[in-house]
Amino acid sequence: MLKSIFNDVGMQLPEQIRKAAVEYLPAFLAAEEAEVSAVQALLIARAFDASGSFEQVFTGTEPITRHYQINLIRSFEKNVQLLVDKMWVEKADEDVKEDILYRLRCFCESMQQAENPAAYADLLPECLGVLHDVVLLLFGRQIDSEGFLEYAIRIDPDFGLFWYYLECLTVQPRLPAEKARLA
């Protein structure tokens, strides 16, 4: 299984990255209770050093939660847009780049307007698709190769965990609304 690479002693990964891949993510995906999913999601966020605002979204009162959620969505959009804007691509991929920026903008607008928890389950596949395509622009068809996860981990353990997280979520059947929101 892919996660076995995170247990490879030769990789010398930070402990929080290893635990997120082999413990927290599988527990998150397997959890049926919202409380268990939320705890695992927070542990995964902490592995990325991203628990501050994320924690506020899931533990705050409604007005505070909504404020932090909007801020997280705006920050996500700004950072992904900046990455894509600054990315040099072949002339043939310029339309793909513009399509990603358009889909990102639409996704983020929909997320900011989402009031029904079921909307998260509907929007998650688009988010995963946008992120997949950003990585595709960065690395090309290499992402489809069997060794890409190891390559990603060696480039940067955080990126390797991100790619693994993205791949694990992509193959999941439709997640329940609360788990999709956490994802």
KAMO-V251690 format. One record per residue. N is the residue number from 1. RES is the residue in one small letter. SS is DSSP state (H for helix, E for strand, C for the rest). Layout:
# KAMO-V251690
N_RES_SS / N_RES_SS
This chain:
# KAMO-V251690
1_m_C / 2_l_H / 3_k_H / 4_s_H / 5_i_H / 6_f_H / 7_n_H / 8_d_C / 9_v_H / 10_g_H / 11_m_H / 12_q_C / 13_l_C / 14_p_C / 15_e_H / 16_q_H / 17_i_H / 18_r_H / 19_k_H / 20_a_H / 21_a_H / 22_v_H / 23_e_H / 24_y_H / 25_l_H / 26_p_H / 27_a_H / 28_f_H / 29_l_H / 30_a_H / 31_a_C / 32_e_C / 33_e_C / 34_a_H / 35_e_H / 36_v_H / 37_s_H / 38_a_H / 39_v_H / 40_q_H / 41_a_H / 42_l_H / 43_l_H / 44_i_H / 45_a_H / 46_r_H / 47_a_H / 48_f_C / 49_d_C / 50_a_C / 51_s_H / 52_g_H / 53_s_H / 54_f_H / 55_e_H / 56_q_H / 57_v_H / 58_f_H / 59_t_H / 60_g_C / 61_t_C / 62_e_H / 63_p_H / 64_i_H / 65_t_H / 66_r_H / 67_h_H / 68_y_H / 69_q_H / 70_i_H / 71_n_H / 72_l_H / 73_i_H / 74_r_H / 75_s_H / 76_f_H / 77_e_H / 78_k_H / 79_n_H / 80_v_H / 81_q_H / 82_l_H / 83_l_H / 84_v_H / 85_d_H / 86_k_H / 87_m_C / 88_w_C / 89_v_C / 90_e_C / 91_k_H / 92_a_H / 93_d_H / 94_e_H / 95_d_H / 96_v_H / 97_k_H / 98_e_H / 99_d_H / 100_i_H / 101_l_H / 102_y_H / 103_r_H / 104_l_H / 105_r_H / 106_c_H / 107_f_H / 108_c_H / 109_e_H / 110_s_H / 111_m_H / 112_q_H / 113_q_H / 114_a_C / 115_e_C / 116_n_C / 117_p_C / 118_a_H / 119_a_H / 120_y_H / 121_a_H / 122_d_H / 123_l_H / 124_l_H / 125_p_H / 126_e_H / 127_c_H / 128_l_H / 129_g_H / 130_v_H / 131_l_H / 132_h_H / 133_d_H / 134_v_H / 135_v_H / 136_l_H / 137_l_H / 138_l_H / 139_f_H / 140_g_H / 141_r_H / 142_q_H / 143_i_H / 144_d_H / 145_s_C / 146_e_C / 147_g_C / 148_f_H / 149_l_H / 150_e_H / 151_y_H / 152_a_H / 153_i_H / 154_r_H / 155_i_H / 156_d_C / 157_p_H / 158_d_H / 159_f_H / 160_g_H / 161_l_H / 162_f_H / 163_w_H / 164_y_H / 165_y_H / 166_l_H / 167_e_H / 168_c_H / 169_l_H / 170_t_H / 171_v_C / 172_q_C / 173_p_C / 174_r_C / 175_l_C / 176_p_C / 177_a_H / 178_e_H / 179_k_H / 180_a_H / 181_r_H / 182_l_H / 183_a_C
